[in-house]
Amino acid sequence: MLFNSWAFAIFLPIVFVLYWCLPHKYRWGVLLMSSYYFYMSWNPKYVLLIFLTTFAAYLAGRLLEHEKNEGGRKCIVAVTLVLCLGILFIFKYYNFFSENLVHMLQLVSIQMHPITLNLLLPVGISFYTFQTLSYVLDVYKRKVPVEHHFGIFATFISFFPQLVAGPIERTETLLPQINKEKAFSYEQATSGLRLMAWGFFKKLAIADVLAIYVDAAYASLDKCAGIDCLCAIVFFTIQIYCDFSGYSDIAIGTARLLGIELMTNFRSPYCATSVKEFWGRWHISLSTWFRDYLYIPLGGNRGSKWNHYFNIMLTFFVSGLWHGANWTFILWGGMHGAVLVLENCLSKCFAARSRFSNIVSGISVFIFCNIAWIMFRASSVNDFCLIISNLWASLGNWAEFKKSTIGLNASFLRGIAWPVAVLVIYDYVSMKTDVQKWLAMSNIIIRWAAYLAIVFYTILKMPLQSSSFIYFQF
């Protein structure tokens, strides 16, 4: 079930009414049943994977609670990691590694055919697997108490607003909220609706509109003119941000309707003046997960500088692989890791920053993100090289550069310009001001004018066929 579907428009009010009408002791049941129904609407049989992962983590937690021997505790964690990551590997990475192993063997004249599996990638498997693992690791480190109620624990793992694309919640923030008895809050609910409206605006009025052009460009890269390549690059940079942050806003807003607060996942990432800052603002739940459960256990910035750089590169290579079983994702992660290492090497040279240098750095980071997103969007490394070569070859010939073969026109540019301008202003202002709270406290005329403008423009401009969220594939 998609957030941007009529099915969800019917589903959410029903869940909302049932949840608040029933006593607290039954609410986890409403959330659990609705979460499983939400997921089963995509493919019923794959809900068994969530159940198996949930049961394994729950059992591991109970065993860790009673196991006092450190060796035994490590064994429990190891078995759970192998099981959960093994399921993820089989469904997401097996074919990729099988095919690449065959290619490597062929380089040394060993001929064999790849053995592949015809399996559909379960939606959100990377997200709920990481949330499950964080619970097991936190229980092992004794950072959080063991959850004894299986139903409540299953609700924590499968909570539908963030089930298929995050934010990846931590045990200490989400699980206590499911357990805690709460009263309905009008302010929290209206805050959730405002955030959902903003999320739908970004998804439907910006991301889905840009997706039409971006998809057409990447489908015919060999025919694209320079202007098409340039616009496809910049448009995808905006599209993926609006698509994913839009999903996160809708997820956080939906959870607020149910009295639950999820973590902020984006904080104006394209306003960053360094790649390090960018990753402190982009997909925060994932970047902090890798920081806490991979980068720091590897040693972080402790030890020699070369160990530090190795830890950065390995973390980002794994982050790239997390996004997809393709060399493009691995190289995308490597690009970010390499630039982050470079920033660390040059940090002393740029210790004192002026306003002008911050502007230059911000533009440089945005340009780098545009280039890196090509690798993320391209279906192969060859496609990445093709779009770069097409753009480069046409830069010296303005007449050829501006001849669009994808149908780019002034009307399309004008139509997308003002919602993107609203987005830029919103993100810039939100660096210092909570725009959502400011709007809630504004004059009733200003407030409702903003509400109606966002809602009606979203309805007016959204494509007839809205696309799925990009991060559903991960």
Sequence and secondary structure as in RCSB ss.txt:
>XXXX:A:sequence
MLFNSWAFAIFLPIVFVLYWCLPHKYRWGVLLMSSYYFYMSWNPKYVLLIFLTTFAAYLAGRLLEHEKNEGGRKC
IVAVTLVLCLGILFIFKYYNFFSENLVHMLQLVSIQMHPITLNLLLPVGISFYTFQTLSYVLDVYKRKVPVEHHF
GIFATFISFFPQLVAGPIERTETLLPQINKEKAFSYEQATSGLRLMAWGFFKKLAIADVLAIYVDAAYASLDKCA
GIDCLCAIVFFTIQIYCDFSGYSDIAIGTARLLGIELMTNFRSPYCATSVKEFWGRWHISLSTWFRDYLYIPLGG
NRGSKWNHYFNIMLTFFVSGLWHGANWTFILWGGMHGAVLVLENCLSKCFAARSRFSNIVSGISVFIFCNIAWIM
FRASSVNDFCLIISNLWASLGNWAEFKKSTIGLNASFLRGIAWPVAVLVIYDYVSMKTDVQKWLAMSNIIIRWAA
YLAIVFYTILKMPLQSSSFIYFQF
>XXXX:A:secstr
  TTSHHHHHHHHHHHHHHHHS HHHHHHHHHHHHHHHHHTT GGGHHHHHHHHHHHHHHHHHHHH   HHHHHH
HHHHHHHHHHHHHIIIIIHHHHHHHHHHHHHHTT             TTHHHHHHHHHHHHHHHHTTSS     H
HHHHHHHH GGGTTT     HHHHHHHHHS     HHHHHHHHHHHHHHHIIIIIIIHHHHHHHHHHHHTGGG  
HHHHHHHHHHHHHHHHHHHHHHHHHHHHHHHHTT       S GGG SSHHHHHTTSSHHHHHHHIIIIIHHHTT
T S HHHHHHHHHHHHHHHHHHH SSHHHHHHHHHHHHHHHHHHHHGGGGSS  HHHHHHHHHHHHHHHHHHHHH
HHSSSHHHHHHHHHHHHHHTT HHHHT  SS   HHHHHHHHHHHHHHHHHHHHTTTS HHHHHHTS HHHHHHH
HHHHHHHHHHHS SS    GGGG 
